[in-house]
Amino acid sequence: MSRSKWKGLFLDKSIIQLNQKPQKKKLKTYSRSSSIPSFLINKFVLVYDGKEFRKCYINREKIGYKFGEFSYSRKKNDVKKKFKKTKKK
């Protein structure tokens, strides 16, 4: 279910402060539920996934999505079939 249009985008206070301060350091955020604003276009943002910070490049196509959609918090599970070798007698 999507957020109502009249409510607007959800932005955490820390992300709003990024727009007001001069950005000398790397941009870090813990808020995965915040929407990506337009003032972060062509910048790298470090998004916390629960264990470490993941690097995410913001371009025009990512505006309006959530930060959590681009920093996966789970490992990809590759299931490989293991075959038992049968010995012939």
ZALUMLO-244319 format. One record per residue: z, x, y of N, C-alpha, C, O in turn; residue in three letters. Coordinates in pm, whole numbers, plus 50000, padded with zeros to 5 digits. Atoms other than C-alpha are relative to their C-alpha. Example, Ala and Ser with C-alpha at 12.3 -4.5 7.8 and 13.67 -1.06 7.14 Angstrom:
2
500005008949881507805123049550500005009050120500665019450118ALA
499944991849881507145136749894500734992350109500904997450220SER
# end
This chain:
89
500005008349882500005000050000500005008850124500745018650130MET
500094991749881499115013950340500944995050109501464983950105SER
499135003249888501115014350658499254990850097498044991950113ARG
500625009449906500484986550914499385007450118499905017650162SER
500684993549888498074995351193500804999350129500745008550211LYS
499265001349875500364982551466501185009650005501695012550113TRP
498914990350001503085006951354499515014050037500285021950091LYS
500534986849970500815037151394500335010049892500875006549787GLY
499754989450096501075070451216501475003950001502135003350104LEU
498634994950008504415083651091499985014950023499295022349952PHE
499874985849972505275117351241501475003550007502254996850075LEU
498634995249996508495136251184500255006650137499325010950204ASP
499674994149870510335149451490499585014650009499155019350114LYS
500364985749999509675185451389498515002150024498125012150084SER
501444998749981505905179651386499624996650144498705002650200ILE
500255003349859505965163551730500365011950089499695014450189ILE
499594988249924507785194551859498995011349990498915019750080GLN
501024989750013504975216551727498954998850109498385008950151LEU
501005002249896502655200951986500515004750135499715008950219ASN
499454996849870505025208352274500285014950017500215020250128GLN
499674985849993505975244252187498755008549983497825004649912LYS
501114990850029503585273652205500135005249858501235008849815PRO
499944996550142502665282851847499715014749981498565019049976GLN
500154985850028503305319551789500245002749852499575011149792LYS
499664998150140504825316951442499114991149913498334983049962LYS
500705008750094503385301051131500624986250006501834984950019LYS
499535013749994503655263351133500544996049863499784995749765LEU
499385004050126506105252250862500504985850014501024981950119LYS
499465013550000507005216750770500554996549863500005000649760THR
499405005150122509245200750510499614985549976499814980249867TYR
500305014350007507995165650580498634997649937497614998550004SER
501245002950070505385157250317499524985850027498354982750005ARG
500365014049978505445120450414499394997550138498984986350168SER
500575001549866504225126650769498485000349994497895007249911SER
501464999849990500615119550861499555012350078500305017750159SER
500524988049933498435148150980499424995950135498474988050140ILE
500495003749867497915145451360498775008150039498435018049975PRO
501264993849958494775155451547500205013250074499245020850087SER
499824987649927496355184051744500155012249908500315023449956PHE
499914988850094496545205351427498635003949942498575011249843LEU
501344996850052492755207651376499765015050010500105021350110ILE
500354985850012491555242551269501225009250001501165020350055ASN
498794991850010495085255351201500504999849857500204990649780LYS
499364999450130496995265850893501424994950012502134998350107PHE
498655005550003500185247150807500605003249864499935001849761VAL
499304997550125502735257150545500834987749967501734984050043LEU
499345012450041503935226050359500915003149882500475009349784VAL
499034997450106507065227450142499814990149887499774978049910TYR
500225008850114506555213749791501254998449914501164992749805ASP
498775001150076510175215849673500445013349943501605015049908GLY
499694986850053509995251649554499555011150093500275020850116LYS
500564989849912507785271449790499094993350102498774981550091GLU
500925005049899505555267650093498575002349954498215013249910PHE
501414999250037501885260250021499165000050127499414992250219ARG
500864998649884499205270450270498934989149999498284986949896LYS
500965010949990496995241850390499235001450131499835002050239CYS
500854999349880494055244350631499644985850042499174977849960TYR
500255013449948493655213450852498624999750065498355007250159ILE
501305002249938490105202250929499874985150035500814977450014ASN
500175013749949488665169651067500154989549892500624978449919ARG
499965009850109488465152650727501434996749956501664986149897GLU
498625002150046492225156050666500854992250100502004988950070LYS
499245007249898493315138050985500304985849949499404978849902ILE
499605013450042495275106450903500584999549859501264989849825GLY
499414999350133496195116850547501425005550012501845009750119TYR
498634994650004499715127750445499955014849962499045019249893LYS
499924985950036500755164250416500195001749850499695011349792PHE
499704998950142501955157950060498794998749910498845002849794GLY
501215001550081498455149649940499295013249977498455014349887GLU
500694987250009497365185749988500905011349952500455022749941PHE
499104990050058500425204249854500634993849876501594986249885SER
499565006050125500935195449492501365005749959501585017849970TYR
498664995750037504515196949368500155001649849501215005849802SER
499954998850145503695196448997498935009649951497875011150010ARG
500984990850059501975221648779498944992249926499194981349875LYS
501075006150076498665213448625500225003349853500425014949817LYS
499724998350141499125208448254498695000849922497984990849909ASN
501194998350082496315222548043500414999249853501145007849804ASP
499655001750140496625210047691498895005949916497735001849925VAL
500974993950089494895231547437500384996249857501544996849818LYS
499745003850138494545219947082500195012749917499405022149922LYS
499744988750089496055243546834499674995749858500184985649809LYS
500395003050137494495243746492500755009449907500835021549927PHE
499344991950101496445255146196498955005149903498074997749859LYS
500934994250094494575278545972500494996949858501644999949823LYS
499635003050138494595266745615499455010849908498315015249920THR
500404989650092494495292145341499414993749876499954984049822LYS
500635004850122492185286345051500505008549882500565020849889LYS
499524992950118493505295044708498975000949894499225006649788LYS
# end
